[in-house]
Amino acid sequence: MPPRALSPAGIVLVDKPAGPSSFALVAELRSRTGARTGHAGTLDPFATGLLVLLSGAATKLAPCFVGLDKRYVTEVDLTARTSTGDPEGEVLEERRPPQRDELERRLAGLRGNVELPIPAASAVKIGGERAYKLARRGVVVEMPLRSSRVDALDVIAYTGQTVMLDLRVSSGTYVRAIAEALGGHCRTLRRTEVGPFSVEEADPERIIPVPDALSRLPEEALAKVPERMRERA
């Protein structure tokens, strides 16, 4: 198979719907452009929102975008825990939802620098195998902790059984882990921002030129730009 083209080069912002995998949207862009195509972080099939796709030579910039902070809106069902931390898993435990004051106490403990178990239904490798594959076979393993930074964790709405949260978190934070720490699971999950890019800008037909995309990145991300591409930009 001949190598994929390095052009058109740039960043494509896509508003992912619920259902298809992130890789399906990567493949869709690749088939349309014929260029090498990558991503700067996936979303689970049930989740919606911003995907940052990299086209052509811009795929070499993945490290610059993967580490950007993220913003999410999630509705957490406080009445049950599931095997996956989301609506696609089996219900493991039904429970009485916390009162508002108890919920606020739990939220307070999840702000700032936190360590939470990585969800079992994740792509992290345990003993050389993806955790989600072990979970599908019913293999129970102790998941490692991951350090994350939660800059904002705000309540948008609270019904007594569910809570809608607006989160600003460091890259690599599992929102499902936060939902599980609250005693529930994510009913919905939407990514609204990746670094300086917003889902409101999403347009699958528009390729943002590399120089334009780089001009919006913070200094720590720009430091990861390969020297050769920095000269071209």
C-alpha positions as CSV (number, residue, x, y, z in Angstrom):
1,M,0.0,0.0,0.0
2,P,1.5,3.4,-1.0
3,P,2.1,5.9,1.9
4,R,-0.6,8.3,2.7
5,A,-0.3,11.8,1.4
6,L,1.1,14.6,3.6
7,S,-1.4,17.1,2.2
8,P,-3.8,18.6,2.8
9,A,-2.1,19.4,6.1
10,G,-3.9,21.0,9.0
11,I,-6.4,20.6,11.8
12,V,-10.0,19.6,11.5
13,L,-12.5,20.2,14.3
14,V,-15.4,17.7,14.3
15,D,-18.5,17.6,16.6
16,K,-18.8,13.9,17.1
17,P,-22.3,12.5,17.5
18,A,-23.2,9.7,19.9
19,G,-22.8,6.2,18.3
20,P,-19.9,6.1,15.9
21,S,-16.4,5.5,17.2
22,S,-13.8,8.2,17.0
23,F,-11.8,6.0,14.7
24,A,-14.8,5.9,12.3
25,L,-14.6,9.7,12.0
26,V,-10.8,9.5,11.4
27,A,-11.4,7.0,8.6
28,E,-14.1,9.2,7.1
29,L,-11.8,12.2,6.9
30,R,-9.0,10.0,5.5
31,S,-11.2,8.6,2.8
32,R,-12.3,12.1,1.8
33,T,-8.8,13.7,1.7
34,G,-6.6,10.7,0.8
35,A,-4.1,12.1,3.4
36,R,-2.5,10.5,6.4
37,T,-5.0,11.2,9.3
38,G,-4.7,11.0,13.0
39,H,-6.4,12.4,16.2
40,A,-5.5,14.3,19.4
41,G,-7.6,12.1,21.7
42,T,-10.6,9.9,21.3
43,L,-14.1,9.9,22.7
44,D,-16.1,6.8,23.7
45,P,-18.9,5.9,21.3
46,F,-21.6,7.1,23.7
47,A,-19.9,10.5,24.1
48,T,-20.3,13.5,21.9
49,G,-18.4,16.7,21.2
50,L,-15.1,18.0,20.0
51,L,-12.6,15.8,18.2
52,V,-9.4,17.4,17.0
53,L,-8.3,15.5,13.9
54,L,-4.9,15.9,12.3
55,S,-4.5,15.7,8.5
56,G,-1.4,15.1,6.4
57,A,1.9,16.5,7.8
58,A,0.0,17.8,10.8
59,T,-0.1,14.2,12.2
60,K,3.5,14.9,13.4
61,L,2.1,17.5,15.7
62,A,0.0,15.1,17.7
63,P,2.1,15.5,20.9
64,C,1.3,19.3,20.8
65,F,-2.4,18.7,21.0
66,V,-2.8,15.5,23.0
67,G,-1.7,17.2,26.2
68,L,-4.0,20.2,26.0
69,D,-6.5,20.7,28.9
70,K,-10.1,19.6,28.2
71,R,-13.6,20.8,29.1
72,Y,-16.6,18.6,29.4
73,V,-20.3,18.6,30.4
74,T,-21.6,15.4,31.8
75,E,-24.9,14.3,33.4
76,V,-24.2,11.8,36.2
77,D,-26.8,9.3,37.3
78,L,-26.3,9.1,41.1
79,T,-28.6,6.1,41.5
80,A,-26.4,3.4,40.1
81,R,-22.9,2.3,39.4
82,T,-22.2,0.4,36.1
83,S,-19.4,-1.9,34.9
84,T,-18.1,0.7,32.5
85,G,-18.9,4.0,34.3
86,D,-21.3,4.9,31.5
87,P,-24.7,3.8,30.2
88,E,-23.3,1.0,28.0
89,G,-22.3,-1.1,31.0
90,E,-24.2,-3.5,33.3
91,V,-25.6,-2.1,36.5
92,L,-23.4,-3.3,39.3
93,E,-25.1,-1.6,42.2
94,E,-28.2,0.5,42.8
95,R,-27.9,3.0,45.6
96,R,-29.6,5.9,47.2
97,P,-28.3,9.2,45.7
98,P,-26.5,11.6,48.0
99,Q,-28.3,14.6,49.5
100,R,-27.1,18.0,48.1
101,D,-24.8,18.7,51.0
102,E,-23.2,15.3,50.8
103,L,-22.8,15.7,47.0
104,E,-21.1,19.1,47.5
105,R,-18.7,17.5,50.0
106,R,-17.8,14.8,47.5
107,L,-17.3,17.4,44.7
108,A,-15.0,19.4,47.0
109,G,-12.7,16.4,47.4
110,L,-12.5,16.0,43.6
111,R,-11.2,19.5,42.8
112,G,-7.5,20.3,42.5
113,N,-4.9,17.6,42.1
114,V,-6.5,14.2,42.6
115,E,-5.7,10.5,42.1
116,L,-8.5,8.2,40.8
117,P,-8.6,4.6,39.6
118,I,-8.5,4.3,35.9
119,P,-11.9,2.8,34.7
120,A,-11.8,-0.9,34.0
121,A,-13.4,-0.2,30.6
122,S,-10.4,1.7,29.3
123,A,-7.6,1.2,26.7
124,V,-4.9,1.2,29.4
125,K,-2.8,-2.0,29.2
126,I,-2.8,-4.3,32.2
127,G,-0.2,-7.1,31.9
128,G,0.1,-6.4,28.2
129,E,-3.6,-6.5,27.5
130,R,-6.2,-3.7,27.1
131,A,-8.2,-3.3,30.3
132,Y,-11.5,-3.2,28.4
133,K,-10.8,-6.6,26.9
134,L,-10.2,-8.1,30.3
135,A,-13.4,-6.5,31.6
136,R,-15.4,-8.0,28.7
137,R,-14.2,-11.5,29.7
138,G,-15.1,-10.8,33.3
139,V,-11.5,-10.7,34.6
140,V,-11.4,-8.5,37.7
141,V,-8.1,-6.6,38.1
142,E,-7.0,-3.8,40.4
143,M,-6.8,-0.7,38.2
144,P,-3.9,1.7,38.8
145,L,-4.4,5.2,40.0
146,R,-3.9,8.2,37.7
147,S,-3.0,11.7,38.8
148,S,-5.2,14.4,37.3
149,R,-5.9,18.0,37.8
150,V,-9.4,19.3,38.1
151,D,-9.4,23.0,37.7
152,A,-13.2,23.4,37.7
153,L,-16.1,21.1,38.7
154,D,-19.3,23.1,38.7
155,V,-22.9,22.0,39.2
156,I,-25.1,23.2,36.4
157,A,-28.3,21.4,37.5
158,Y,-29.3,18.9,40.3
159,T,-32.4,16.9,40.4
160,G,-31.8,14.7,43.4
161,Q,-31.1,11.7,41.2
162,T,-28.8,13.2,38.6
163,V,-26.3,16.1,38.5
164,M,-25.1,18.0,35.5
165,L,-21.5,19.0,35.8
166,D,-19.2,21.4,33.9
167,L,-15.6,20.3,34.2
168,R,-12.2,21.7,33.2
169,V,-9.6,19.1,33.6
170,S,-6.0,18.2,32.6
171,S,-5.4,15.8,29.7
172,G,-5.9,12.2,30.5
173,T,-8.6,12.7,33.1
174,Y,-11.3,10.1,33.0
175,V,-14.7,11.8,33.6
176,R,-16.1,8.4,34.2
177,A,-13.8,8.0,37.2
178,I,-15.1,11.3,38.7
179,A,-18.7,10.0,38.2
180,E,-17.8,6.8,39.9
181,A,-16.2,8.7,42.8
182,L,-19.6,10.4,43.2
183,G,-21.2,7.0,43.5
184,G,-22.8,6.9,40.0
185,H,-22.1,6.8,36.3
186,C,-22.0,9.1,33.3
187,R,-25.4,9.1,31.6
188,T,-24.1,11.6,29.0
189,L,-20.7,13.1,28.2
190,R,-19.9,16.0,25.9
191,R,-16.5,17.5,25.3
192,T,-16.8,21.2,24.6
193,E,-13.2,22.4,24.5
194,V,-9.7,21.1,23.8
195,G,-7.2,23.7,24.8
196,P,-8.1,26.9,22.8
197,F,-10.4,25.1,20.4
198,S,-14.2,25.0,21.0
199,V,-16.8,22.6,19.7
200,E,-18.7,25.7,18.5
201,E,-15.9,26.0,15.8
202,A,-16.4,22.5,14.6
203,D,-16.7,22.2,10.8
204,P,-15.7,18.8,9.2
205,E,-15.2,20.5,5.8
206,R,-12.7,23.1,7.1
207,I,-9.0,22.4,7.4
208,I,-7.3,24.9,9.7
209,P,-3.8,25.6,8.3
210,V,-0.9,24.5,10.6
211,P,0.4,28.0,11.2
212,D,-3.1,29.2,12.3
213,A,-3.5,26.3,14.6
214,L,-0.1,26.7,16.2
215,S,-0.6,30.4,16.8
216,R,-3.3,29.5,19.3
217,L,-1.4,27.0,21.3
218,P,0.2,27.8,24.7
219,E,4.0,27.9,25.0
220,E,4.3,24.5,26.7
221,A,2.5,22.9,23.7
222,L,4.5,24.8,21.1
223,A,7.7,23.5,22.8
224,K,6.7,20.1,21.4
225,V,6.6,21.2,17.8
226,P,9.3,19.3,15.8
227,E,12.0,21.7,14.8
228,R,11.6,21.0,11.1
229,M,7.9,21.9,11.2
230,R,8.5,24.9,13.3
231,E,10.8,26.3,10.6
232,R,8.1,25.7,8.0
233,A,5.4,27.3,10.1
